[in-house]
Amino acid sequence: MPGHETKQSATGRLLALQNPGQPVWTPRDYAALAREGYQGNPVAYRCVRMIAEAAASVPWVLYEDRKR
């Protein structure tokens, strides 16, 4: 199809069958899974961004224990 782009998933296939009824899990690249889910999902991106911004805005306070 002209102008149509098909992207290959970085996650690939996560399950391969070796023996009938016995699943064998393929190794996962968690960094690729996170990157693909984060970059490809605007809702997830916005949620992570809002949480990070809220955590960054917390005023830090240091208390000193003078009883020692």
PyMOL commands that set and color helices and strands:
alter all, ss='L'
color gray80, all
select helices_A, chain A and resi 30-39+42-56
alter helices_A, ss='H'
color red, helices_A
select strands_A, chain A and resi 15-19+22-25
alter strands_A, ss='S'
color yellow, strands_A
deselect
rebuild
show_as cartoon
